[in-house]
Amino acid sequence: MIPGHNALWRQFENDFPRDASTLRLRYVDNRSPEEMAVLSDAPSIRAVGQRVTRARDRFRMFCEQSGLDRHDTADLMLRFGEGSKS
């Protein structure tokens, strides 16, 4: 999933399976929010957007708490449609 950070991603999947699944569907499987709403039985496209945002925020916080520096964390977050936020 994340070259050079596979152990980190596996730990995130283990600790936060719903958030990891959300990020995988959106950014690895390239599912649209509309497709994700159907797949996850979400009440609306807006709800999917909120889930994606929460999952990205949780992954960013997880990376930081795992000891990655801000630069490495920002690089990883680019894979999930998010620019560097200092």
N, C-alpha and C positions, 0 to 999 in steps of 0.2 A: 504493500500500500504506500508506504512512505520510505523510499530508499534511504538507508542509513539510520532509520528510526523505527524499524519494524517492531522491536521490543516495546518501545513506547506506545505505538499504535495498538499492539496486542493487549497491553495493560489497560489502555483506554477502553478498548472493546470489552474487556472483562469487567472493568469498574462501572462503565456507563454504556451498556449495550444498546439502549434505545437511541442515545445521541450518536453513537458510532454508526448505527444502522442508518440514521437520518443523513449523516454526512456521506456515507457510502452511496446511498441511493442518489443523492443530489449531485455529488461531484465526481464519483468514480463511475457510476452507472449512467450518469448524465440524464437523469430523469427530470422532467419538467415538474414544476409545482403542481400542475394539473394532474399529471400521472401519479405523483406522490399522494395527492389527496385521495385518489381512487384506491391506490395500493394500501394506504394506511387507514382508510375509512375516516379521514379527517373531516371535520364539519365544514371547512372552507379552505380556499387557497390562502387566505390570510393566516389561518391556523398553521398551515404548512410553513409559511414564511416565518412565523414566530418560533416554530420548532427548529427550523434551520438556524435561525439567529441564536437561539438558546444553545444548540449543539456546538456551534462555532465558538461561542463565548466560553462554554464549559471546556472545550478542547484547548483553547488558548490558556485558560487558567490552569488546566491540568499540565500543560507543557511547562508553564512558568513554575509551578509547584514541584515539578519533577527535576528542576535544576537547569533547564535550558535557558540560555541567555536571551535577551530581547530580540537580538538579530536573528538567531536560529528560530525562535518562535515566530517571528514575522515572516521568515522564509517559508515555514510550514503552513502558515495561515494563507499564504498566496495560493496554495493548492486548493483551498476551500473558498475561493472567490472573495477573499478579503485582503485588502492592501495593508501595508504596514501601519500600525497605529501605535505611535510612541506616547 
